[in-house]
């Protein structure tokens, strides 16, 4: 895989990403996956507060030499991940397992998100000896180093694989946030400079809207993953992790494209399955797609925000059971998409604005606004939206599109940093040979491997977790 070309720039992560939102993403990721995390600039200096850091690393960073060494190591991990265009797993300068994923915004390398501070459960003593050997020269008491290392709960290599996989998804999410913010800034500048660029502005705004995936679902689902992991050993946690990874990968991979309704409805089922874990018997759902519409193409992610509204505003505020029905059918040469619930009900004034075509949206209704705007741009006057609602009886939203528009695929307008399914990119970065495994762990085996040596043999994982070689401090980008 060719390395990305890095542009020279003064652009920083803070210029394009809300650091408060980034901190929440990082904190939730670290808590859910049971690892430490931090986001750094190109030189390895933190631009967020550390999340879930172990006492050993805080002890190391309390020394001047140790802090500089850690920052050099973080910068080197990010640079290697950039060169490989994928997350990179390694043994850090302090002797622990770490991983880095590059953050590229509009072709500019602005920093990295890192996770780790882990010790594998199949080699705990070897790693503790290595940690003492690496950090004794810092002048710290050997007993203090060893005691702090033993406080780290050993992590299975499969769990570390899952953490790196989720790190890749998280990095992509951060990238899309940056792209969205740049697109919105570009919109404002262009609007001020030249009103004649109306069509170009609509395309840029569409890109920004489609990249604004509400972080509410990401935060809650990752937190749910962590809580479920504490509650039981494996099956439900594994299912949630896979469904969430598939859903986020789907949304990032298909940004600015059209997809078949069959794909869109499969993603809706996964979304509702995840929500059902949280709601239990309080939520039931049906998802019905007419067979003749399976291959009909629509803009990506136009149904999920409406289903999310049904969950958050229809089901969540009340304690009684709620049923959500999602269906697609053909009526007189038109596609009708219907999202209905028997929950709280929509405010009458919002339903009236939808029915008259003057809905602009505000606050929590941004997802609905985005969907109506995108479909209006795509289909013009041929698109019709209608809403029916009643207090404590629920809401039914119907979207009507012309069926003759089938096959008109949109040209992608946003380039994704990590090509293909995100999680394919880390399979060859983790070495399970030391664990004595004859087959791949389920997380890694779920995705085909892309091998560095090009030999083409399936399901092999190349040698990854290696000691990082630090370069002189003055070679690290400022």
C-alpha positions in Angstrom: 0.0 0.0 0.0 1.4 3.4 -1.0 2.1 5.8 1.8 0.0 8.9 1.9 1.6 12.2 0.8 1.8 14.5 3.8 1.3 18.2 3.0 3.3 20.9 4.8 0.9 22.8 7.0 0.4 24.7 10.2 -3.0 23.0 10.5 -3.6 21.5 14.0 -6.2 19.1 15.3 -7.8 22.0 17.4 -8.3 24.0 14.2 -10.7 21.4 12.7 -12.1 19.3 15.6 -14.0 20.2 18.7 -11.6 19.1 21.4 -14.4 18.6 23.9 -16.1 16.1 21.6 -12.8 14.5 20.9 -12.1 14.1 24.6 -15.5 12.4 25.1 -14.8 10.0 22.2 -11.4 9.2 23.6 -12.6 8.7 27.2 -15.5 6.4 26.2 -13.2 4.4 23.9 -10.6 3.9 26.7 -13.3 2.9 29.2 -15.1 0.5 26.9 -12.0 -1.3 25.6 -10.1 -1.4 28.9 -7.0 0.4 27.6 -5.3 3.8 28.0 -5.7 6.4 25.3 -4.4 9.9 24.3 -4.5 12.1 21.2 -1.2 13.8 20.3 0.1 16.3 17.8 2.7 15.5 15.1 5.5 15.8 17.7 3.9 13.4 20.2 2.7 16.1 22.6 -0.8 15.5 24.0 -3.6 17.7 22.9 -6.2 15.9 25.0 -6.2 14.9 28.6 -5.0 11.3 29.1 -7.7 8.6 29.5 -7.4 5.6 31.8 -3.6 6.0 32.1 -1.9 3.3 34.3 0.2 4.4 37.4 3.3 3.0 35.7 3.1 5.4 32.8 2.3 8.3 35.0 5.4 7.4 37.1 7.6 7.2 34.0 6.2 10.6 32.7 6.9 12.2 36.1 10.6 12.2 35.1 11.9 14.7 32.6 13.8 12.0 30.6 10.8 9.6 30.7 8.3 12.3 29.5 10.5 13.2 26.5 11.1 9.5 25.7 7.3 8.8 25.8 6.6 11.8 23.5 9.3 10.7 21.1 7.8 7.2 21.1 4.3 8.5 20.6 5.5 10.6 17.6 7.4 7.7 16.1 4.3 5.4 16.5 2.2 8.0 14.7 4.7 8.5 11.9 4.9 4.7 11.3 1.2 4.4 11.2 1.1 7.3 8.7 3.7 5.6 6.5 1.7 2.3 6.5 -1.6 4.1 6.2 -3.2 2.0 8.9 -3.0 1.5 12.7 0.4 0.3 13.9 0.9 -1.9 17.0 4.3 -2.0 18.7 6.1 -2.4 22.1 6.7 1.2 23.3 9.9 2.6 24.8 8.6 1.7 28.3 8.1 -1.9 27.4 4.3 -2.0 27.1 2.0 -2.9 24.1 0.8 0.2 22.3 -0.9 1.1 19.0 -1.2 4.3 17.0 -3.6 5.5 14.3 -2.8 8.6 12.1 -5.2 11.5 11.8 -5.2 13.0 8.3 -7.4 15.9 7.6 -7.7 17.0 3.9 -4.3 15.4 3.2 -2.6 17.0 6.2 -1.0 14.8 8.9 -2.2 16.6 12.1 -1.5 14.0 14.8 -2.4 10.5 16.1 -4.7 8.8 18.5 -2.9 6.1 20.6 -4.0 3.4 22.8 -2.4 0.6 24.9 -0.3 0.5 28.0 -1.1 -3.2 28.0 0.6 -6.4 29.1 -0.4 -9.7 27.3 -1.8 -12.3 29.6 0.3 -15.1 27.9 3.6 -13.3 28.6 3.1 -11.3 31.8 6.4 -12.1 33.5 8.5 -11.5 30.4 6.9 -8.1 29.9 7.3 -7.1 33.5 11.0 -8.0 33.3 11.2 -5.9 30.1 9.4 -3.0 31.7 11.9 -3.0 34.7 14.9 -3.2 32.2 13.6 -0.3 30.1 12.8 2.1 32.9 15.4 1.5 35.6 17.8 3.9 33.8 15.3 6.7 34.5 16.5 6.6 38.1 13.2 5.2 39.5 13.3 2.6 42.2 13.1 -0.9 40.7 10.6 -2.1 43.3 8.3 0.9 42.4 8.5 0.1 38.7 7.7 -3.6 39.2 4.9 -2.9 41.7 3.3 -0.4 39.2 3.7 -2.9 36.4 1.9 -5.6 38.3 -1.0 -3.3 38.9 -1.8 -3.5 35.2 -4.5 -6.1 34.5 -3.1 -8.5 31.8 -5.0 -8.3 28.5 -5.6 -11.1 26.1 -4.1 -10.6 22.7 -7.6 -11.1 21.2 -8.9 -8.2 23.4 -5.9 -6.1 22.3 -6.8 -6.9 18.7 -10.3 -5.7 19.3 -9.0 -2.5 20.9 -6.8 -1.7 17.8 -9.7 -2.5 15.5 -11.9 0.0 17.4 -9.0 2.5 17.4 -9.1 2.3 13.6 -12.8 3.0 13.6 -12.4 5.8 16.1 -9.6 7.5 14.1 -11.9 7.3 11.0 -14.7 8.9 13.0 -12.4 11.7 14.1 -11.2 12.3 10.5 -14.8 12.6 9.3 -15.5 15.1 12.0 -12.6 17.2 10.8 -13.7 16.9 7.1 -17.2 18.0 8.1 -15.9 21.0 10.0 -13.6 22.0 7.1 -16.5 21.6 4.7 -18.7 23.9 6.8 -15.9 26.5 7.0 -15.5 26.3 3.3 -19.2 26.8 2.9 -19.2 30.0 4.9 -16.2 31.4 3.1 -17.6 30.6 -0.4 -21.0 32.1 0.6 -19.4 35.3 1.6 -17.3 35.6 -1.5 -19.6 34.6 -4.4 -23.3 33.9 -4.5 -22.9 32.4 -8.0 -21.4 29.2 -6.4 -24.8 28.0 -5.2 -24.6 24.6 -6.7 -21.0 24.0 -5.4 -22.2 25.2 -2.0 -25.0 22.7 -1.9 -22.5 19.9 -2.7 -20.1 21.0 0.0 -23.0 21.3 2.5 -24.2 17.9 1.6 -20.8 16.5 2.3 -20.7 18.2 5.7 -24.2 17.0 6.6 -23.4 13.4 5.7 -20.3 13.5 7.8 -22.2 14.8 10.9 -23.1 11.4 12.4 -24.6 12.2 15.8 -22.0 11.1 18.4 -24.8 10.2 20.8 -25.1 6.6 19.4 -21.3 6.2 19.3 -20.8 7.2 22.9 -23.7 5.2 24.2 -22.9 2.1 22.3 -19.2 2.1 23.3 -20.2 2.6 26.9 -22.7 -0.3 26.6 -19.9 -2.4 25.2 -17.8 -1.8 28.4 -20.7 -2.4 30.8 -21.6 -5.6 29.1 -18.0 -6.8 29.1 -18.0 -6.4 32.9 -21.3 -8.3 33.2 -20.4 -11.4 31.3 -17.5 -13.2 29.7 -18.1 -13.1 25.9 -21.2 -13.7 23.6 -23.3 -10.6 24.0 -20.2 -8.3 24.1 -18.8 -9.9 21.0 -22.1 -9.5 19.2 -22.4 -5.8 20.1 -18.8 -5.1 19.1 -19.3 -6.7 15.7 -22.6 -5.0 15.0 -21.2 -1.6 16.1 -18.0 -2.1 14.1 -20.0 -3.1 11.0 -22.4 -0.2 11.3 -19.8 2.5 11.8 -17.6 0.9 9.0 -20.7 1.0 6.7 -21.4 4.6 7.4 -17.8 5.7 6.9 -17.1 3.6 3.8 -20.3 4.6 2.0 -20.2 8.3 2.8 -21.4 10.4 -0.3 -22.5 7.3 -2.2 -25.8 5.6 -3.1 -26.5 2.1 -1.7 -29.0 -0.6 -2.3 -32.0 -0.7 0.0 -31.0 -4.2 1.0 -27.7 -2.9 2.5 -29.5 0.0 4.2 -32.1 -2.2 5.8 -29.5 -4.7 7.0 -27.7 -1.8 8.7 -31.0 -0.7 10.3 -31.5 -4.2 11.7 -28.0 -4.1 13.3 -28.7 -0.7 14.8 -32.0 -1.8 16.4 -30.4 -5.0 17.7 -27.8 -2.9 19.5 -30.5 -0.7 20.9 -32.5 -3.7 22.0 -29.6 -4.8 24.3 -30.0 -1.5 26.1 -33.9 -1.3 26.2 -34.6 -5.1 26.7 -38.3 -5.9 26.6 -39.2 -2.2 26.4 -38.3 -2.2 22.6 -39.5 -4.5 19.8 -39.2 -3.9 16.1 -40.0 -5.1 12.6 -38.0 -4.3 9.5 -39.7 -5.2 6.2 -38.4 -4.7 2.7 -40.4 -5.6 -0.3 -38.4 -8.1 -2.4 -38.6 -6.1 -5.6 -36.9 -3.1 -3.8 -33.8 -4.9 -2.5 -31.6 -3.6 -5.3 -33.2 -0.1 -5.6 -30.5 2.6 -4.8 -31.0 5.4 -2.4 -28.6 7.9 -0.7 -26.6 6.2 2.1 -27.7 6.7 5.7 -31.1 8.3 5.0 -33.1 5.9 7.2 -30.9 5.5 10.3 -31.3 9.1 11.6 -35.1 8.7 11.5 -35.0 5.3 13.3 -32.7 6.9 15.8 -35.2 9.7 16.4 -37.9 7.0 17.0 -35.7 5.3 19.6 -34.5 8.5 21.4 -37.7 10.6 21.2 -40.4 7.9 20.9 -39.2 5.1 23.1 -36.6 6.4 25.6 -38.7 9.0 27.5 -41.4 6.4 28.6 -41.2 3.2 30.6 -43.8 1.2 28.7 -42.9 -1.1 25.8 -42.6 0.6 22.4 -42.7 -1.0 18.9 -40.8 0.5 16.0 -41.7 -0.6 12.4 -39.5 0.2 9.4 -40.7 -0.8 6.0 -40.2 0.0 2.3 -42.9 -0.7 -0.4 -43.8 0.4 -3.9 -47.0 2.3 -4.4 -48.0 3.4 -7.9 -44.5 3.7 -9.3 -43.2 5.3 -6.2 -41.0 4.1 -3.3 -42.5 4.7 0.1 -40.2 4.5 3.2 -42.2 4.3 6.4 -40.8 4.7 10.0 -43.5 4.3 12.6 -43.5 3.9 16.4 -46.3 3.8 19.1 -44.3 5.9 21.6 -44.4 9.4 22.9 -45.5 11.2 19.6 -43.9 14.1 17.8 -44.8 17.7 18.6 -47.7 18.8 16.4 -45.9 21.9 15.2 -43.0 19.8 13.8 -45.3 17.5 12.0 -47.1 20.5 10.5 -43.8 22.0 9.2 -42.9 18.6 7.7 -46.2 18.3 5.9 -46.0 21.8 4.5 -42.4 21.4 3.3 -41.0 24.2 5.6 -39.2 22.1 8.2 -35.8 23.6 9.1 -35.0 21.7 12.3 -33.1 22.7 15.4 -31.3 21.1 18.3 -31.9 17.4 18.5 -33.8 17.4 15.2 -30.7 18.0 13.1 -30.7 14.3 11.9 -34.3 14.8 10.5 -33.3 18.1 8.9 -30.3 16.5 7.2 -32.3 13.7 5.7 -35.1 16.0 4.4 -32.5 18.3 2.9 -30.5 15.6 1.3 -33.5 14.0 -0.3 -34.7 17.4 -1.5 -31.4 18.1 -3.2 -31.4 14.5 -4.7 -35.0 14.3 -6.0 -36.2 17.9 -6.1 -40.0 18.3 -6.3 -40.4 14.6 -6.7 -39.6 14.0 -3.0 -42.6 14.2 -0.6 -42.5 13.8 3.2 -45.5 13.4 5.4 -45.9 13.0 9.2 -48.7 11.7 11.3 -48.6 11.9 15.1 -50.7 11.8 18.3 -49.7 12.3 21.9 -48.7 9.0 23.6 -49.8 7.1 20.4 -46.7 7.5 18.4 -45.5 8.9 15.1 -45.5 7.7 11.5 -43.1 9.4 9.0 -43.5 8.5 5.3 -41.0 9.5 2.6 -42.1 9.1 -1.0 -39.5 8.9 -3.9 -39.9 8.2 -7.6 -39.1 4.6 -8.5 -37.8 5.6 -12.0 -34.7 7.1 -10.3 -33.3 3.6 -9.8 -29.7 3.1 -10.9 -28.8 6.8 -10.7 -25.7 6.4 -8.5 -24.1 9.5 -7.0 -20.4 10.2 -7.5 -18.5 10.0 -4.2 -17.3 13.4 -3.0 -15.4 12.6 0.1 -12.2 10.5 0.2 -11.8 8.1 3.1 -8.3 7.8 4.5 -8.4 4.0 5.1 -9.6 2.3 1.9 -12.1 -0.6 2.1 -13.5 -2.0 5.3 -11.7 -0.2 8.1 -11.0 -3.3 10.3 -9.3 -5.2 7.5 -6.4 -2.9 7.9 -5.1 -4.1 11.3 -5.3 -7.9 10.8 -1.7 -8.3 9.8 -0.4 -6.1 12.6 -0.9 -8.5 15.5 1.2 -11.5 16.3 -0.6 -14.4 18.0 2.2 -17.0 17.7 3.2 -16.5 21.4 -0.3 -17.4 22.5 0.0 -20.9 21.1 -3.1 -20.5 19.0 -3.7 -22.9 16.1 -6.4 -20.7 14.6 -7.0 -17.0 14.5 -9.0 -15.4 17.4 -12.6 -14.7 16.3 -12.1 -10.9 16.0 -9.1 -11.2 13.6 -10.6 -14.1 11.7 -13.7 -12.2 11.0 -11.9 -10.0 8.4 -9.7 -11.1 5.5 -6.0 -10.3 5.9 -4.1 -8.0 3.6 -0.5 -9.2 3.8 2.6 -7.1 3.8 4.7 -9.6 1.8 2.1 -10.1 -0.9 2.3 -13.9 -0.7 -1.5 -14.1 -0.8 -1.9 -16.8 1.8 -5.2 -16.3 3.7 -5.6 -15.7 7.4 -1.9 -15.2 8.2 -0.9 -12.5 10.7 2.5 -10.9 10.1 4.9 -10.1 12.9 3.8 -6.9 14.5 4.3 -6.0 18.1 8.0 -5.0 17.8 10.2 -2.7 19.8 10.1 0.8 18.4 13.4 2.4 17.4 13.5 6.0 18.4 15.0 8.6 16.1 16.8 11.7 17.3 14.5 14.3 18.8 15.2 16.9 16.1 13.9 14.6 13.3 10.4 14.6 14.8 8.0 17.0 13.0 7.3 20.1 15.2 
